[in-house]
């Protein structure tokens, strides 16, 4: 089974949750200052049959940067253990609505698994509708996962520096305006405040509704236009550490964009480097 949209509704999932080729994954993640334990919350209540997609555990532990995309061999091995693999349509969700699930969606796509989609509204919407939950950890059967990294979906530090000269693609930053404009300090030590020169600021909080669902295509189109973003131009999304940059990518695709990639190092890398920074 496959779907064309990067989003599916709770109704859609509820009617197909027992389909043999569908797998569900809880990809909840929080900043340390949130003082929340997503794995413990998963253990207490999750969508039936869902496995826990640990974004940090599935990242490159050899990198000094936070949750960078893991090498293909490690990622494939972890996916096999989770029972997520070839021939599966994977539905990812999180316990905030739409926050970290798009990062898991991007990771899977970047590793060549196109049949993945995000549950619109995530666990909060599922719970508010009185749909079933369980507290039993899933015991999936191992499934082969073929990892073929899609380099078109991510950009490196060197590529981002080259873009300062070529301006081949626009850069959209998902951080809040105070961080983007250097009005508040960065949370990570040794990281300067500001943004990549010429980048545009569309805070990820402007992309969702109060109930945690993504705004409609028409609403997103207006949000991006108001911020000077041309959804028809090749675009790279960025944020603090690559989490909400994926939410930005998801929203751009829903708004009609065709060529969107993600700067995996994001500001954690750029702000700690000697690359130029703007603060206005």
C-alpha contacts under 8 A as a table, 3 or more apart, distances in Angstrom:
res1	aa1	res2	aa2	distance
1	X	21	X	6.61
1	X	22	X	7.58
1	X	87	X	7.71
1	X	88	X	7.25
1	X	89	X	6.01
1	X	115	X	7.97
2	X	89	X	5.97
2	X	115	X	5.62
2	X	116	X	7.96
3	X	6	X	7.67
3	X	115	X	7.11
3	X	117	X	7.72
5	X	8	X	7.10
5	X	117	X	7.25
5	X	254	X	7.83
6	X	116	X	7.35
6	X	117	X	4.74
6	X	118	X	6.08
6	X	250	X	7.02
6	X	253	X	7.90
6	X	254	X	7.40
7	X	117	X	5.36
7	X	118	X	4.79
7	X	119	X	5.87
7	X	120	X	5.87
8	X	12	X	6.23
8	X	13	X	7.05
8	X	117	X	6.68
8	X	118	X	6.22
8	X	119	X	5.19
8	X	120	X	5.86
9	X	12	X	5.10
9	X	13	X	6.45
9	X	119	X	5.94
9	X	120	X	5.37
9	X	121	X	7.81
10	X	13	X	5.16
10	X	14	X	5.97
10	X	119	X	6.65
10	X	120	X	6.92
10	X	121	X	7.78
10	X	122	X	7.90
10	X	125	X	7.44
10	X	126	X	6.16
11	X	14	X	5.15
11	X	15	X	6.28
12	X	15	X	5.52
12	X	16	X	6.59
13	X	16	X	5.19
13	X	17	X	5.42
13	X	119	X	7.90
14	X	17	X	5.38
14	X	131	X	7.99
16	X	19	X	5.37
16	X	22	X	7.71
17	X	22	X	6.75
17	X	23	X	7.98
18	X	22	X	7.28
19	X	22	X	5.56
21	X	87	X	6.75
21	X	88	X	4.97
21	X	89	X	6.21
22	X	88	X	5.61
22	X	89	X	4.91
22	X	90	X	6.00
22	X	91	X	7.43
23	X	49	X	7.62
23	X	50	X	7.05
23	X	84	X	6.79
23	X	88	X	6.41
23	X	89	X	6.18
23	X	90	X	4.82
23	X	91	X	6.20
24	X	47	X	7.79
24	X	49	X	6.66
24	X	50	X	4.57
24	X	51	X	6.53
24	X	90	X	5.70
24	X	91	X	4.74
24	X	92	X	5.91
24	X	93	X	7.89
25	X	50	X	4.84
25	X	51	X	4.81
25	X	52	X	5.67
25	X	53	X	5.83
25	X	90	X	7.18
25	X	91	X	6.20
25	X	92	X	4.82
25	X	93	X	6.47
26	X	42	X	7.22
26	X	46	X	7.39
26	X	47	X	7.98
26	X	50	X	6.22
26	X	51	X	6.09
26	X	52	X	4.90
26	X	53	X	5.62
26	X	92	X	5.92
26	X	93	X	5.24
26	X	94	X	5.61
26	X	95	X	7.91
26	X	101	X	7.61
27	X	52	X	6.31
27	X	53	X	4.73
27	X	54	X	6.30
27	X	55	X	6.76
27	X	92	X	6.28
27	X	93	X	5.80
27	X	94	X	5.22
27	X	100	X	6.39
27	X	101	X	5.16
27	X	104	X	6.33
28	X	38	X	5.63
28	X	39	X	7.91
28	X	53	X	7.64
28	X	54	X	7.71
28	X	93	X	7.13
28	X	94	X	4.27
28	X	95	X	5.68
28	X	96	X	7.51
28	X	99	X	7.95
28	X	100	X	5.81
28	X	101	X	6.50
29	X	38	X	5.89
29	X	54	X	7.78
29	X	55	X	7.08
29	X	94	X	7.53
29	X	100	X	5.77
30	X	34	X	6.26
30	X	36	X	6.74
30	X	37	X	7.82
30	X	38	X	7.27
30	X	100	X	7.80
31	X	34	X	5.57
31	X	35	X	7.80
32	X	35	X	5.83
32	X	36	X	7.56
37	X	40	X	5.38
37	X	41	X	6.27
38	X	41	X	4.96
38	X	42	X	6.04
39	X	42	X	4.99
39	X	43	X	6.25
39	X	52	X	7.12
39	X	54	X	7.82
40	X	43	X	5.01
40	X	44	X	6.31
41	X	44	X	5.07
41	X	45	X	6.32
41	X	46	X	7.92
42	X	45	X	5.33
42	X	46	X	5.35
42	X	52	X	6.98
42	X	135	X	7.55
43	X	46	X	7.08
43	X	135	X	5.47
43	X	136	X	6.88
43	X	137	X	6.53
44	X	134	X	7.68
44	X	135	X	5.04
45	X	133	X	5.81
45	X	134	X	5.31
45	X	135	X	4.76
46	X	50	X	6.66
46	X	123	X	7.65
46	X	133	X	5.29
46	X	134	X	5.51
46	X	135	X	6.37
47	X	50	X	5.62
47	X	123	X	7.53
47	X	132	X	6.82
47	X	133	X	4.92
47	X	134	X	6.36
48	X	132	X	6.99
48	X	133	X	5.70
48	X	134	X	5.61
49	X	138	X	5.69
50	X	138	X	6.40
51	X	82	X	6.60
51	X	137	X	7.20
51	X	138	X	5.67
51	X	140	X	7.91
53	X	58	X	7.77
53	X	104	X	7.55
54	X	57	X	5.29
54	X	58	X	6.05
55	X	58	X	5.16
55	X	59	X	6.36
55	X	67	X	6.87
55	X	103	X	7.96
55	X	104	X	6.88
56	X	59	X	5.18
56	X	66	X	7.86
56	X	67	X	5.25
57	X	61	X	7.82
58	X	67	X	7.76
58	X	69	X	7.67
58	X	70	X	6.36
58	X	74	X	7.68
58	X	75	X	6.21
58	X	78	X	6.99
59	X	67	X	4.81
59	X	68	X	5.33
59	X	69	X	5.12
59	X	70	X	4.43
59	X	75	X	7.79
60	X	63	X	5.75
60	X	67	X	6.40
60	X	68	X	5.40
60	X	69	X	5.77
60	X	70	X	4.06
60	X	71	X	6.63
61	X	64	X	7.78
61	X	67	X	7.71
61	X	70	X	7.66
63	X	66	X	7.46
63	X	68	X	6.98
65	X	68	X	6.39
65	X	241	X	7.96
65	X	265	X	6.90
65	X	268	X	6.77
65	X	269	X	6.86
66	X	241	X	6.32
66	X	268	X	7.68
67	X	241	X	7.57
67	X	242	X	7.90
68	X	242	X	7.90
68	X	264	X	6.33
68	X	265	X	6.89
69	X	107	X	6.86
69	X	264	X	7.33
70	X	74	X	6.41
70	X	75	X	5.91
71	X	74	X	5.57
71	X	75	X	6.27
72	X	75	X	5.12
72	X	76	X	5.98
72	X	111	X	6.94
72	X	147	X	5.67
72	X	148	X	7.24
72	X	149	X	6.99
73	X	76	X	5.28
73	X	77	X	6.18
73	X	147	X	7.42
74	X	77	X	5.14
74	X	78	X	6.28
75	X	78	X	5.26
75	X	79	X	6.18
75	X	147	X	7.55
76	X	79	X	5.08
76	X	80	X	6.18
76	X	144	X	7.82
76	X	145	X	5.39
76	X	146	X	6.62
76	X	147	X	5.84
77	X	80	X	5.23
77	X	81	X	6.53
77	X	145	X	7.67
78	X	81	X	5.24
78	X	82	X	6.38
79	X	82	X	5.02
79	X	83	X	6.21
79	X	84	X	5.15
79	X	85	X	6.48
79	X	143	X	7.69
79	X	144	X	7.91
79	X	145	X	6.35
80	X	83	X	5.09
80	X	84	X	5.91
80	X	85	X	6.39
80	X	142	X	4.94
80	X	143	X	4.80
80	X	144	X	5.45
80	X	145	X	5.90
81	X	84	X	7.65
81	X	140	X	7.48
81	X	141	X	7.48
81	X	142	X	5.15
81	X	143	X	7.25
82	X	140	X	6.09
82	X	141	X	7.61
82	X	142	X	6.60
82	X	143	X	7.85
83	X	140	X	5.10
83	X	141	X	5.31
83	X	142	X	4.57
83	X	143	X	4.84
83	X	144	X	7.89
84	X	88	X	6.68
84	X	90	X	7.25
84	X	142	X	7.67
84	X	143	X	6.11
84	X	144	X	7.72
84	X	145	X	6.91
85	X	88	X	5.78
85	X	143	X	5.32
85	X	144	X	5.29
85	X	145	X	4.16
85	X	146	X	7.22
86	X	113	X	7.64
86	X	143	X	7.34
86	X	144	X	6.17
86	X	145	X	5.29
86	X	146	X	6.56
88	X	115	X	6.90
89	X	115	X	4.92
89	X	116	X	5.58
89	X	117	X	7.77
90	X	115	X	6.36
90	X	116	X	4.59
90	X	117	X	6.42
91	X	116	X	5.85
91	X	117	X	5.12
91	X	118	X	5.66
91	X	119	X	6.34
92	X	101	X	5.68
92	X	102	X	7.75
92	X	104	X	6.98
92	X	105	X	6.69
92	X	116	X	7.44
92	X	117	X	6.35
92	X	118	X	4.99
92	X	119	X	6.06
93	X	97	X	7.50
93	X	98	X	7.37
93	X	100	X	7.93
93	X	101	X	4.97
93	X	118	X	5.90
93	X	119	X	5.21
93	X	120	X	7.77
93	X	122	X	4.86
93	X	123	X	6.67
94	X	97	X	5.99
94	X	98	X	6.55
94	X	99	X	6.85
94	X	100	X	6.25
94	X	101	X	5.27
94	X	122	X	5.32
94	X	123	X	5.97
95	X	122	X	6.14
95	X	123	X	4.86
95	X	124	X	6.16
96	X	99	X	6.05
96	X	121	X	7.93
96	X	122	X	6.86
96	X	123	X	7.05
96	X	124	X	6.61
96	X	212	X	6.88
97	X	120	X	7.05
97	X	121	X	4.25
97	X	122	X	4.34
97	X	123	X	6.28
97	X	124	X	5.88
97	X	125	X	7.11
97	X	211	X	7.36
97	X	212	X	4.23
97	X	213	X	6.17
98	X	101	X	6.28
98	X	102	X	7.12
98	X	120	X	6.84
98	X	121	X	5.98
98	X	122	X	6.27
98	X	208	X	7.52
98	X	212	X	5.90
98	X	213	X	6.46
98	X	214	X	7.09
98	X	247	X	7.36
99	X	102	X	6.72
99	X	243	X	7.70
99	X	244	X	6.51
99	X	247	X	6.63
100	X	103	X	5.34
100	X	104	X	7.01
100	X	243	X	6.03
100	X	244	X	6.88
100	X	247	X	7.64
101	X	104	X	5.24
101	X	105	X	6.29
101	X	118	X	6.56
102	X	105	X	4.75
102	X	106	X	6.02
102	X	118	X	6.54
102	X	243	X	7.65
102	X	244	X	7.70
102	X	246	X	5.24
102	X	247	X	5.32
102	X	250	X	6.79
103	X	106	X	5.07
103	X	107	X	6.11
103	X	242	X	7.49
103	X	243	X	5.39
103	X	244	X	7.25
103	X	245	X	7.87
103	X	246	X	5.11
103	X	247	X	7.14
104	X	107	X	4.97
104	X	108	X	6.19
105	X	108	X	5.38
105	X	109	X	6.27
105	X	116	X	6.19
105	X	117	X	6.40
105	X	118	X	6.72
106	X	109	X	5.05
106	X	110	X	5.85
106	X	246	X	6.33
107	X	110	X	5.05
107	X	111	X	6.23
108	X	111	X	5.13
108	X	112	X	6.54
108	X	113	X	5.31
108	X	114	X	7.31
108	X	116	X	7.18
109	X	112	X	5.05
109	X	113	X	4.82
109	X	114	X	5.18
109	X	115	X	7.90
109	X	116	X	7.26
109	X	150	X	7.34
109	X	153	X	7.92
110	X	113	X	7.30
110	X	148	X	7.99
110	X	149	X	5.53
110	X	150	X	4.93
110	X	151	X	7.07
110	X	153	X	5.89
110	X	154	X	7.36
111	X	147	X	5.18
111	X	148	X	5.27
111	X	149	X	4.26
111	X	150	X	6.02
112	X	146	X	7.64
112	X	147	X	5.85
112	X	148	X	4.83
112	X	149	X	5.46
112	X	150	X	5.72
113	X	116	X	6.91
113	X	146	X	7.94
113	X	147	X	7.48
118	X	122	X	7.92
119	X	122	X	5.18
120	X	212	X	7.75
120	X	213	X	5.24
120	X	214	X	6.56
121	X	124	X	6.40
121	X	125	X	5.05
121	X	126	X	7.41
121	X	211	X	6.84
121	X	212	X	4.83
121	X	213	X	4.09
121	X	214	X	7.21
122	X	125	X	5.79
122	X	126	X	6.40
122	X	212	X	7.45
122	X	213	X	7.66
123	X	126	X	4.94
123	X	127	X	5.87
124	X	127	X	5.15
124	X	128	X	6.01
124	X	211	X	7.81
124	X	212	X	7.47
125	X	128	X	5.04
125	X	129	X	6.28
125	X	211	X	7.14
125	X	212	X	7.47
126	X	129	X	5.43
126	X	130	X	6.81
126	X	131	X	5.78
127	X	130	X	5.25
127	X	131	X	5.82
127	X	132	X	7.73
127	X	133	X	7.82
128	X	131	X	7.65
150	X	153	X	5.94
150	X	154	X	7.81
151	X	154	X	5.72
151	X	155	X	7.69
152	X	155	X	7.76
152	X	261	X	6.56
153	X	260	X	6.83
153	X	261	X	4.26
153	X	262	X	6.13
154	X	261	X	4.93
154	X	262	X	4.60
154	X	263	X	5.67
154	X	264	X	6.47
155	X	159	X	6.05
155	X	160	X	6.78
155	X	236	X	7.55
155	X	261	X	6.61
155	X	262	X	5.85
155	X	263	X	4.64
155	X	264	X	6.56
156	X	159	X	5.19
156	X	160	X	6.26
156	X	263	X	6.11
156	X	264	X	6.79
156	X	265	X	7.05
157	X	160	X	5.07
157	X	161	X	6.25
157	X	263	X	7.56
157	X	265	X	6.91
157	X	269	X	7.64
157	X	270	X	7.24
158	X	161	X	5.08
158	X	162	X	6.19
159	X	162	X	5.02
159	X	163	X	6.24
160	X	163	X	5.06
160	X	164	X	6.85
160	X	263	X	7.72
161	X	164	X	5.39
161	X	165	X	7.52
161	X	275	X	7.41
162	X	165	X	5.55
162	X	166	X	6.41
163	X	166	X	4.83
163	X	167	X	4.89
163	X	168	X	6.02
163	X	169	X	7.10
164	X	167	X	5.77
164	X	197	X	7.41
167	X	170	X	6.94
168	X	234	X	7.33
169	X	233	X	6.65
169	X	234	X	4.81
169	X	235	X	5.06
169	X	236	X	6.70
170	X	198	X	7.92
170	X	199	X	6.71
170	X	200	X	7.76
170	X	229	X	7.87
170	X	233	X	6.99
170	X	234	X	6.45
170	X	235	X	4.83
170	X	236	X	6.27
171	X	198	X	7.39
171	X	199	X	4.69
171	X	200	X	6.17
171	X	235	X	5.80
171	X	236	X	4.86
171	X	237	X	5.80
171	X	238	X	7.23
172	X	199	X	5.65
172	X	200	X	4.80
172	X	201	X	5.81
172	X	202	X	6.62
172	X	229	X	7.71
172	X	235	X	7.12
172	X	236	X	6.23
172	X	237	X	4.83
172	X	238	X	6.20
172	X	248	X	7.93
173	X	180	X	7.63
173	X	195	X	7.92
173	X	199	X	6.63
173	X	200	X	5.98
173	X	201	X	4.88
173	X	202	X	6.06
173	X	203	X	7.07
173	X	237	X	5.90
173	X	238	X	4.83
173	X	239	X	5.28
173	X	245	X	7.10
174	X	201	X	6.28
174	X	202	X	5.33
174	X	203	X	4.42
174	X	204	X	5.00
174	X	237	X	7.26
174	X	238	X	6.20
174	X	239	X	4.93
174	X	244	X	6.19
174	X	245	X	5.71
174	X	248	X	6.31
175	X	179	X	6.54
175	X	180	X	6.23
175	X	201	X	7.22
175	X	202	X	7.35
175	X	203	X	5.11
175	X	204	X	6.71
175	X	239	X	5.23
175	X	240	X	6.55
175	X	244	X	7.71
176	X	179	X	5.72
176	X	180	X	6.25
176	X	201	X	7.83
176	X	202	X	7.79
176	X	203	X	4.94
176	X	204	X	7.53
176	X	205	X	7.88
177	X	180	X	4.93
177	X	181	X	5.94
177	X	201	X	6.96
177	X	203	X	6.81
178	X	181	X	5.30
178	X	182	X	5.99
178	X	183	X	4.72
178	X	184	X	5.59
179	X	182	X	4.98
179	X	183	X	5.95
179	X	184	X	5.43
179	X	185	X	6.78
179	X	186	X	6.82
179	X	193	X	6.65
179	X	194	X	6.46
180	X	183	X	7.68
180	X	193	X	7.45
180	X	194	X	5.18
180	X	195	X	5.47
180	X	201	X	6.98
180	X	279	X	7.23
181	X	184	X	7.97
181	X	193	X	7.67
181	X	194	X	5.37
181	X	195	X	7.07
181	X	278	X	7.93
181	X	279	X	4.96
181	X	280	X	5.60
182	X	185	X	6.62
182	X	193	X	4.78
182	X	194	X	4.50
182	X	195	X	7.85
182	X	279	X	5.46
182	X	280	X	7.78
183	X	193	X	7.98
184	X	193	X	7.45
185	X	192	X	7.69
185	X	193	X	5.88
186	X	189	X	7.45
186	X	191	X	6.29
186	X	192	X	6.71
186	X	193	X	5.80
188	X	191	X	5.85
188	X	268	X	7.46
190	X	272	X	5.93
191	X	267	X	7.90
191	X	268	X	6.57
191	X	271	X	4.77
191	X	272	X	4.47
192	X	271	X	4.85
192	X	272	X	6.28
193	X	271	X	6.80
193	X	279	X	7.30
194	X	271	X	7.70
194	X	277	X	6.01
194	X	278	X	5.52
194	X	279	X	4.51
194	X	280	X	7.85
195	X	199	X	6.96
195	X	267	X	7.57
195	X	271	X	7.80
195	X	277	X	5.58
195	X	278	X	5.34
195	X	279	X	6.32
196	X	199	X	5.62
196	X	270	X	7.67
196	X	276	X	7.05
196	X	277	X	5.41
196	X	278	X	6.17
197	X	276	X	6.99
197	X	277	X	5.92
197	X	278	X	5.30
198	X	278	X	8.00
200	X	227	X	6.97
200	X	228	X	7.16
200	X	229	X	7.12
201	X	227	X	6.87
202	X	206	X	7.15
202	X	223	X	7.91
202	X	224	X	7.10
202	X	227	X	6.49
203	X	206	X	5.70
203	X	207	X	7.56
204	X	207	X	5.41
204	X	208	X	7.58
204	X	244	X	6.42
204	X	245	X	7.92
204	X	247	X	6.72
204	X	248	X	6.20
205	X	208	X	6.15
206	X	223	X	7.52
207	X	214	X	6.12
207	X	215	X	5.87
207	X	220	X	6.59
207	X	223	X	7.67
207	X	248	X	7.74
207	X	251	X	6.85
208	X	211	X	7.94
208	X	212	X	5.85
208	X	213	X	5.55
208	X	214	X	4.31
208	X	215	X	5.10
209	X	212	X	5.39
209	X	213	X	5.40
209	X	214	X	6.01
209	X	215	X	5.78
210	X	213	X	7.47
214	X	251	X	7.42
215	X	219	X	5.95
215	X	220	X	6.07
216	X	219	X	5.17
216	X	220	X	6.08
216	X	254	X	7.95
217	X	220	X	5.14
217	X	221	X	6.04
217	X	254	X	5.79
217	X	255	X	4.75
217	X	256	X	7.64
218	X	221	X	5.13
218	X	222	X	6.47
218	X	255	X	7.14
219	X	222	X	5.20
219	X	223	X	6.30
220	X	223	X	4.94
220	X	224	X	6.14
220	X	251	X	6.92
220	X	252	X	7.71
220	X	254	X	7.90
220	X	255	X	5.78
221	X	224	X	5.35
221	X	225	X	6.08
221	X	231	X	7.94
221	X	255	X	5.47
222	X	225	X	5.10
222	X	226	X	6.02
223	X	226	X	5.27
223	X	227	X	6.53
224	X	227	X	5.17
224	X	228	X	6.38
224	X	229	X	5.06
224	X	230	X	7.31
224	X	231	X	7.49
225	X	228	X	5.08
225	X	229	X	5.36
225	X	230	X	6.67
226	X	229	X	7.52
230	X	233	X	5.59
231	X	234	X	7.73
231	X	235	X	7.71
231	X	252	X	6.71
231	X	255	X	7.28
231	X	256	X	6.71
231	X	257	X	4.90
231	X	258	X	7.96
232	X	256	X	7.66
232	X	257	X	5.58
232	X	258	X	7.01
232	X	259	X	7.83
233	X	257	X	7.68
233	X	259	X	7.28
234	X	258	X	7.61
234	X	259	X	4.90
234	X	260	X	6.01
235	X	259	X	6.30
235	X	260	X	4.83
235	X	261	X	6.41
236	X	260	X	5.66
236	X	261	X	4.79
236	X	262	X	5.20
236	X	263	X	6.45
237	X	245	X	5.18
237	X	246	X	7.31
237	X	248	X	6.45
237	X	249	X	6.29
237	X	260	X	7.40
237	X	261	X	6.40
237	X	262	X	4.83
237	X	263	X	6.13
238	X	241	X	7.81
238	X	242	X	6.24
238	X	244	X	7.75
238	X	245	X	4.70
238	X	262	X	6.19
238	X	263	X	5.41
238	X	264	X	7.44
238	X	266	X	5.13
238	X	267	X	7.20
239	X	242	X	5.64
239	X	243	X	7.12
239	X	244	X	6.13
239	X	245	X	5.11
239	X	266	X	5.51
239	X	267	X	6.03
240	X	243	X	7.56
240	X	244	X	7.87
240	X	266	X	5.73
240	X	267	X	4.76
240	X	268	X	5.78
241	X	244	X	7.98
241	X	264	X	7.21
241	X	265	X	6.31
241	X	266	X	5.23
241	X	267	X	6.18
241	X	268	X	5.54
242	X	245	X	5.21
242	X	246	X	6.73
242	X	262	X	7.56
242	X	263	X	6.99
242	X	264	X	5.33
242	X	265	X	6.62
242	X	266	X	5.68
243	X	246	X	5.75
243	X	247	X	7.32
244	X	247	X	4.83
244	X	248	X	6.33
245	X	248	X	4.98
245	X	249	X	6.27
245	X	262	X	6.64
245	X	263	X	7.90
246	X	249	X	4.88
246	X	250	X	6.15
246	X	262	X	6.98
247	X	250	X	5.04
247	X	251	X	6.22
248	X	251	X	5.16
248	X	252	X	6.16
249	X	252	X	5.10
249	X	253	X	6.27
249	X	260	X	6.41
249	X	261	X	7.23
249	X	262	X	7.33
250	X	253	X	5.30
250	X	254	X	6.31
251	X	254	X	5.06
251	X	255	X	6.09
252	X	255	X	4.93
252	X	256	X	6.44
252	X	257	X	5.39
252	X	260	X	7.64
253	X	256	X	5.13
253	X	257	X	4.69
253	X	258	X	6.42
253	X	260	X	7.59
254	X	257	X	7.21
257	X	260	X	6.99
263	X	266	X	5.33
265	X	268	X	6.19
265	X	269	X	4.98
265	X	270	X	7.16
266	X	269	X	5.74
266	X	270	X	6.28
267	X	270	X	4.82
267	X	271	X	5.16
267	X	272	X	7.74
268	X	271	X	5.78
268	X	272	X	6.36
269	X	272	X	5.38
269	X	273	X	6.34
270	X	273	X	5.20
270	X	274	X	7.73
270	X	275	X	6.50
271	X	274	X	7.79
271	X	275	X	7.62
271	X	277	X	7.59
